[in-house]
């Protein structure tokens, strides 16, 4: 009887221990994902949440991704990359241009009138990351995805049709190359992370901003300016993004969990992210149309005049990279070839 009671007592204790630890056993990894936009904005809602939900589902609950929007873990958007490197956050989504000159090869996709399709550029960016940037500029972090947004454009209080219209305007730029572009067309560039744009517009600190359509809704830009200038054909500019993970955190994961992260990384994810962000442009544009805002479309012919003004950025950028031991012209040639390769593959697939 004593033996039976002892056995039942031990068995009961063991069962209780198993039940109390079951959730922890099922959830081996809790990863923090930090980024600068509100949770309801397009990128968090349509890209980051989709990625995180997929990782959680495909890991059968072994991985949980805790999402922290609007810099809830502290710091400022330009600090996000270092937060991933230092382990303050496990994963971050950030604009590469928030740290000017630190990842120079990515700037090939930020040159003016370089990109005409976000999916093609995201494909090229992901390919060039693997071959050129992974073990050099990004060696201190584990990169999950690399992509660009849809066409960058002007959103201003006064109409902008030709470069002269920007003379003296204070315009927010998102990277050093965009700021260079703004200077060459006569504007005064104001560098600031995108979350600060709404307040700066409302207080008169800015006369306008450069951003793609898709983020205008989250920032309430159509309510703060009445004019939007878009370009037919090749985009005025694009910015580059990364979804980056702390390297030690990734290396410490089990092979099984790494496989889940890997399956949701790389070229396919990058194309999805860039394409999804670009696809969100049209609904955001419609909000400005519905408000009766003035939408100016610069034709490809007229855009060529803008291109002539900003073309020297290419030569200056190539010279700058040469000083860093990087062949900038080779980056331009490869990026164009890869974007063309993607477009050709899509055209063949469509046939």
C-alpha positions as CSV (number, residue, x, y, z in Angstrom):
1,X,0.0,0.0,0.0
2,X,2.8,2.4,0.9
3,X,4.6,1.5,-2.3
4,X,1.4,2.1,-4.3
5,X,0.8,5.5,-2.6
6,X,4.4,6.5,-3.2
7,X,4.2,5.6,-6.9
8,X,0.9,7.5,-7.3
9,X,2.3,10.5,-5.5
10,X,5.5,10.6,-7.7
11,X,3.4,9.9,-10.9
12,X,1.0,12.7,-10.0
13,X,3.9,15.1,-9.4
14,X,5.5,14.2,-12.7
15,X,2.3,14.7,-14.6
16,X,1.8,18.1,-13.0
17,X,5.4,19.1,-13.9
18,X,4.8,17.9,-17.5
19,X,1.6,19.9,-17.8
20,X,3.2,23.0,-16.3
21,X,6.1,22.9,-18.7
22,X,4.2,21.8,-21.8
23,X,3.7,25.3,-23.2
24,X,7.4,26.1,-22.8
25,X,8.4,22.9,-24.5
26,X,6.2,23.6,-27.4
27,X,7.5,27.1,-27.7
28,X,11.2,26.9,-27.9
29,X,12.0,30.3,-29.3
30,X,10.5,33.7,-28.6
31,X,11.8,36.3,-31.0
32,X,11.2,40.0,-30.7
33,X,10.5,41.9,-34.0
34,X,11.0,45.7,-33.7
35,X,10.1,48.4,-36.3
36,X,9.2,52.0,-36.7
37,X,5.7,52.1,-38.2
38,X,2.3,51.8,-36.5
39,X,1.0,48.2,-36.4
40,X,-1.9,49.1,-38.8
41,X,0.5,50.4,-41.6
42,X,0.9,48.4,-44.7
43,X,4.3,46.9,-44.1
44,X,3.6,45.6,-40.6
45,X,0.2,44.4,-41.6
46,X,0.8,43.0,-45.0
47,X,4.4,41.8,-44.9
48,X,5.9,41.5,-41.4
49,X,2.8,40.0,-39.8
50,X,2.4,37.6,-42.7
51,X,6.0,36.6,-42.3
52,X,5.7,36.1,-38.5
53,X,2.4,34.2,-38.7
54,X,3.9,31.9,-41.3
55,X,7.0,31.2,-39.2
56,X,4.9,30.5,-36.2
57,X,2.6,28.1,-38.2
58,X,5.4,26.3,-40.0
59,X,7.3,25.7,-36.7
60,X,4.2,24.1,-35.2
61,X,4.4,26.6,-32.4
62,X,8.1,26.2,-31.6
63,X,8.7,29.8,-32.6
64,X,6.7,32.8,-31.4
65,X,7.3,36.2,-32.9
66,X,6.5,39.1,-30.5
67,X,5.8,42.2,-32.6
68,X,6.8,45.7,-31.4
69,X,5.7,48.5,-33.7
70,X,6.4,52.3,-33.5
71,X,9.8,51.8,-31.7
72,X,8.1,50.4,-28.6
73,X,11.4,48.8,-27.5
74,X,13.0,52.2,-27.4
75,X,15.5,54.1,-29.5
76,X,15.0,55.9,-32.8
77,X,14.6,54.4,-36.3
78,X,18.3,55.0,-37.3
79,X,19.3,52.8,-34.3
80,X,17.4,49.7,-35.5
81,X,20.2,48.1,-37.4
82,X,22.5,48.3,-34.3
83,X,19.7,47.0,-32.1
84,X,19.7,43.8,-34.3
85,X,23.5,43.6,-34.2
86,X,23.7,44.2,-30.4
87,X,20.8,41.9,-29.6
88,X,18.5,44.6,-28.2
89,X,15.9,43.2,-30.6
90,X,16.1,39.8,-32.2
91,X,14.7,41.0,-35.6
92,X,14.3,44.5,-37.0
93,X,12.8,45.9,-40.2
94,X,14.5,49.1,-41.2
95,X,15.4,51.5,-44.0
96,X,19.0,50.9,-44.9
97,X,19.4,54.6,-45.8
98,X,18.8,55.6,-42.2
99,X,22.5,54.9,-41.6
100,X,24.0,56.9,-44.5
101,X,27.0,55.4,-46.2
102,X,27.2,52.3,-44.0
103,X,25.9,49.9,-46.5
104,X,27.0,51.6,-49.8
105,X,26.3,48.8,-52.2
106,X,22.6,48.9,-51.5
107,X,22.5,52.4,-52.8
108,X,22.6,51.2,-56.3
109,X,18.8,50.7,-56.0
110,X,18.4,54.3,-54.6
111,X,19.9,56.1,-57.6
112,X,17.4,58.4,-59.4
113,X,15.5,56.9,-62.3
114,X,17.1,53.5,-61.7
115,X,14.1,51.2,-60.8
116,X,10.9,50.7,-62.7
117,X,9.5,47.6,-61.0
118,X,9.7,46.8,-57.3
119,X,9.6,43.1,-57.7
120,X,12.4,43.1,-60.3
121,X,14.5,45.4,-58.1
122,X,13.9,43.3,-55.0
123,X,14.9,40.2,-56.9
124,X,18.1,41.8,-58.1
125,X,18.8,43.2,-54.6
126,X,18.4,39.8,-53.0
127,X,20.7,38.2,-55.6
128,X,23.3,40.8,-55.2
129,X,23.1,40.6,-51.4
130,X,24.0,36.9,-51.6
131,X,26.9,37.4,-54.0
132,X,28.3,40.8,-52.9
133,X,27.0,42.0,-49.5
134,X,26.4,39.1,-47.3
135,X,29.9,38.5,-46.1
136,X,31.1,42.1,-46.4
137,X,28.8,45.0,-45.5
138,X,26.2,42.8,-43.7
139,X,28.6,40.4,-42.0
140,X,27.6,41.4,-38.5
141,X,23.9,40.5,-38.9
142,X,21.7,37.7,-40.4
143,X,19.6,39.1,-43.2
144,X,16.2,37.5,-43.8
145,X,15.0,39.7,-46.7
146,X,16.0,42.7,-48.9
147,X,13.6,44.7,-50.9
148,X,12.6,48.1,-52.3
149,X,9.3,50.0,-52.3
150,X,7.2,51.2,-55.2
151,X,7.9,54.5,-57.0
152,X,9.1,57.3,-54.7
153,X,7.4,60.7,-55.4
154,X,6.7,64.1,-54.1
155,X,3.8,65.1,-51.8
156,X,3.8,68.9,-51.4
157,X,1.7,71.8,-50.1
158,X,2.2,73.7,-53.4
159,X,2.1,72.0,-56.8
160,X,5.3,70.6,-58.3
161,X,5.4,70.0,-62.1
162,X,8.9,71.0,-63.0
163,X,12.1,71.1,-61.0
164,X,12.0,74.9,-60.6
165,X,8.8,74.5,-58.6
166,X,10.8,72.9,-55.8
167,X,13.1,76.0,-55.5
168,X,13.5,76.8,-51.8
169,X,11.0,74.1,-50.6
170,X,11.9,72.2,-47.5
171,X,11.4,68.6,-48.5
172,X,12.0,65.5,-46.4
173,X,14.4,62.9,-47.9
174,X,14.8,59.3,-46.8
175,X,18.4,58.7,-47.7
176,X,21.6,60.5,-48.7
177,X,21.0,60.0,-52.4
178,X,17.5,61.3,-52.2
179,X,18.8,64.3,-50.3
180,X,21.4,64.8,-53.1
181,X,18.6,64.6,-55.7
182,X,16.6,67.2,-53.8
183,X,19.6,69.6,-53.6
184,X,20.2,69.3,-57.3
185,X,16.6,70.2,-58.2
186,X,16.7,73.3,-55.9
187,X,14.9,72.0,-52.8
188,X,16.3,72.1,-49.2
189,X,16.6,68.5,-48.1
190,X,15.5,67.8,-44.5
191,X,16.6,64.4,-43.3
192,X,14.2,62.6,-40.9
193,X,12.7,59.1,-40.4
194,X,9.3,58.7,-41.9
195,X,7.3,58.6,-38.6
196,X,8.3,62.2,-38.0
197,X,6.8,63.4,-41.3
198,X,3.2,64.0,-40.2
199,X,4.1,66.3,-37.3
200,X,6.7,68.1,-39.4
201,X,4.1,68.8,-42.2
202,X,1.5,69.9,-39.7
203,X,3.8,72.3,-37.9
204,X,5.2,73.8,-41.2
205,X,8.7,72.4,-40.7
206,X,8.3,70.7,-44.1
207,X,6.7,72.0,-47.3
208,X,6.5,68.4,-48.6
209,X,8.0,65.0,-48.4
210,X,9.3,62.2,-50.7
211,X,7.6,58.8,-50.0
212,X,5.8,56.2,-52.0
213,X,2.0,56.3,-52.1
214,X,1.6,53.2,-49.9
215,X,2.7,54.9,-46.6
216,X,0.8,58.1,-47.1
217,X,-2.4,56.7,-45.5
218,X,-0.7,55.7,-42.3
219,X,0.9,59.1,-42.0
220,X,-2.2,61.0,-43.1
221,X,-0.3,62.8,-45.7
222,X,-3.2,63.4,-48.1
223,X,-4.8,65.4,-45.2
224,X,-1.7,67.5,-44.7
225,X,-0.8,68.4,-48.3
226,X,-3.0,68.9,-51.4
227,X,-0.5,68.0,-54.2
228,X,1.1,64.8,-55.3
229,X,3.7,64.5,-58.1
230,X,4.2,61.0,-59.6
231,X,6.3,60.0,-62.6
232,X,5.4,57.8,-65.6
233,X,8.0,55.1,-66.4
234,X,11.1,54.7,-64.2
235,X,10.7,55.8,-60.6
236,X,12.1,59.1,-59.4
237,X,13.8,57.0,-56.7
238,X,13.3,54.0,-54.4
239,X,14.6,53.2,-50.9
240,X,16.1,49.9,-49.8
241,X,14.9,47.8,-46.8
242,X,16.2,44.8,-44.8
243,X,14.6,42.4,-42.4
244,X,17.6,41.7,-40.2
245,X,18.2,39.2,-37.3
246,X,20.8,39.1,-34.6
247,X,23.4,36.7,-35.8
248,X,24.1,35.0,-32.5
249,X,20.4,34.5,-32.0
250,X,20.0,32.8,-35.3
251,X,23.2,30.7,-34.9
252,X,21.9,29.5,-31.5
253,X,18.6,28.2,-32.9
254,X,18.1,24.5,-33.5
255,X,18.6,23.2,-37.0
256,X,14.8,22.5,-37.1
257,X,14.0,26.1,-36.3
258,X,16.7,27.6,-38.5
259,X,15.1,25.6,-41.4
260,X,11.8,27.4,-40.8
261,X,13.5,30.8,-40.8
262,X,15.5,29.9,-43.9
263,X,12.4,28.7,-45.7
264,X,10.9,32.2,-45.2
265,X,14.0,34.1,-46.2
266,X,15.9,35.0,-49.4
267,X,14.9,35.8,-52.9
268,X,11.2,34.6,-52.8
269,X,10.4,36.4,-49.6
270,X,12.2,39.6,-50.9
271,X,10.1,39.6,-54.1
272,X,6.9,39.1,-52.1
273,X,7.8,41.9,-49.7
274,X,8.7,44.4,-52.5
275,X,5.8,43.4,-54.6
276,X,3.3,43.6,-51.7
277,X,4.6,47.1,-50.7
278,X,4.3,48.3,-54.3
279,X,0.8,46.8,-54.7
280,X,-0.4,48.9,-51.7
281,X,0.3,52.1,-53.7
282,X,-2.9,52.1,-55.7
283,X,-5.4,51.9,-52.7
284,X,-3.4,54.7,-51.0
285,X,-3.5,56.8,-54.1
286,X,-7.2,56.4,-54.3
287,X,-7.6,58.0,-50.9
288,X,-6.0,61.1,-52.2
289,X,-8.2,61.0,-55.3
290,X,-11.3,60.7,-53.1
291,X,-10.2,63.8,-51.1
292,X,-10.0,65.7,-54.4
293,X,-6.3,66.3,-54.1
294,X,-4.3,67.5,-57.1
295,X,-2.4,64.6,-58.6
296,X,0.3,65.6,-61.2
297,X,1.8,63.0,-63.4
298,X,5.1,63.8,-65.1
299,X,5.3,62.1,-68.5
300,X,8.3,60.1,-69.4
301,X,9.3,62.8,-71.9
302,X,9.2,65.5,-69.2
303,X,10.9,63.2,-66.7
304,X,13.9,63.1,-69.0
305,X,14.5,66.8,-68.1
306,X,14.6,65.9,-64.4
307,X,16.9,63.0,-65.3
308,X,19.4,65.4,-67.0
309,X,19.6,67.5,-63.8
310,X,20.2,64.6,-61.5
311,X,22.4,62.4,-63.8
312,X,25.6,63.7,-62.2
313,X,24.7,61.8,-59.0
314,X,25.7,58.7,-60.8
315,X,29.3,59.8,-61.5
316,X,29.7,61.2,-58.0
317,X,28.4,58.0,-56.5
318,X,30.7,55.8,-58.6
319,X,33.7,58.0,-57.5
320,X,32.6,57.8,-53.9
321,X,32.4,54.0,-54.0
322,X,35.7,53.8,-55.8
323,X,37.2,55.5,-52.7
324,X,35.8,52.6,-50.6
325,X,37.2,50.0,-52.9
326,X,33.9,49.2,-54.6
327,X,33.2,49.1,-58.3
328,X,30.1,51.2,-58.5
329,X,29.7,50.9,-62.3
330,X,29.8,47.1,-61.9
331,X,27.0,47.3,-59.3
332,X,24.9,49.4,-61.7
333,X,25.5,47.1,-64.6
334,X,24.7,44.0,-62.5
335,X,21.6,45.5,-61.0
336,X,20.2,46.4,-64.5
337,X,21.0,43.0,-65.8
338,X,19.3,41.2,-63.0
339,X,16.2,43.4,-63.1
340,X,16.1,42.7,-66.9
341,X,16.5,39.0,-66.2
342,X,13.5,39.0,-63.8
343,X,11.4,40.9,-66.2
344,X,12.2,38.6,-69.0
345,X,11.4,35.5,-66.9
346,X,8.1,37.0,-65.9
347,X,7.3,37.8,-69.5
348,X,8.2,34.3,-70.6
349,X,6.1,32.8,-67.7
350,X,3.1,35.0,-68.8
351,X,3.3,33.5,-72.3
